[in-house]
Amino acid sequence: MFKFAFALVVGISIGYFYGFDDAKKHDENVVTRVVAQVGGSNRGKYNNDIDKRMDNLEKR
């Protein structure tokens, strides 16, 4: 049990300091940067503008 607790504390402290250092270097958080990279070539294919979708449905 002590090994597990020790590993948990070490992992949390490393993650905290890594995140703090990352936040000082970048204006956007890591989630925003990862989502921007994952989109790739499909980024423009999907539209989440609900008002535009409703306007298109009303025109039919």
FIMIFI-955140 format. One record per residue (C-alpha): residue in one letter; x, y, z. Coordinates in pm, 1 decimal. Layout:
BEGIN
code, X, Y, Z
A, X, Y, Z
...
//
This chain:
BEGIN
code, X, Y, Z
M, 0.0, 0.0, 0.0
F, 287.1, 236.0, 76.6
K, 440.8, 181.7, -268.1
F, 109.7, 266.2, -435.3
A, 61.5, 582.4, -228.5
F, 421.4, 688.2, -289.2
A, 389.4, 632.6, -665.8
L, 63.0, 827.8, -666.7
V, 216.0, 1123.2, -482.4
V, 522.0, 1125.6, -708.9
G, 305.6, 1107.5, -1022.4
I, 76.5, 1386.9, -909.0
S, 367.9, 1613.1, -816.6
I, 543.4, 1552.9, -1150.8
G, 218.9, 1619.9, -1338.8
Y, 153.1, 1935.8, -1142.4
F, 495.0, 2085.2, -1211.1
Y, 485.4, 1976.9, -1576.9
G, 145.0, 2142.6, -1619.2
F, 256.4, 2458.7, -1441.6
D, 564.2, 2484.9, -1665.1
D, 350.2, 2421.2, -1974.8
A, 104.8, 2693.7, -1868.8
K, 388.1, 2945.1, -1836.4
K, 515.3, 2865.6, -2187.0
H, 183.5, 2867.0, -2377.9
D, -115.7, 3099.1, -2381.5
E, -365.1, 2822.7, -2466.9
N, -408.0, 2520.4, -2246.4
V, -299.6, 2174.6, -2357.0
V, -653.0, 2055.3, -2437.2
T, -713.2, 2341.3, -2679.6
R, -382.0, 2275.5, -2855.0
V, -443.9, 1900.2, -2886.7
V, -796.2, 1947.2, -3022.8
A, -664.8, 2195.3, -3280.6
Q, -405.5, 1942.9, -3398.5
V, -639.0, 1642.4, -3405.3
G, -886.4, 1810.0, -3642.3
G, -643.3, 1805.7, -3930.8
S, -800.2, 1801.7, -4276.5
N, -1149.9, 1726.7, -4141.5
R, -1171.7, 2051.6, -3949.6
G, -1371.3, 2234.8, -4216.0
K, -1606.8, 1949.3, -4305.9
Y, -1815.3, 1956.9, -3989.2
N, -2013.4, 2260.8, -3890.7
N, -2143.6, 2305.0, -3536.8
D, -2316.9, 2637.9, -3597.5
I, -2667.6, 2543.9, -3485.8
D, -2824.3, 2873.0, -3598.2
K, -2696.1, 2826.6, -3952.8
R, -2823.8, 2468.0, -3959.3
M, -3169.6, 2577.1, -3842.6
D, -3179.3, 2855.3, -4104.1
N, -3095.0, 2600.7, -4375.2
L, -3373.7, 2371.5, -4256.0
E, -3625.9, 2656.4, -4253.5
K, -3542.8, 2748.5, -4614.8
R, -3640.8, 2403.0, -4742.3
//
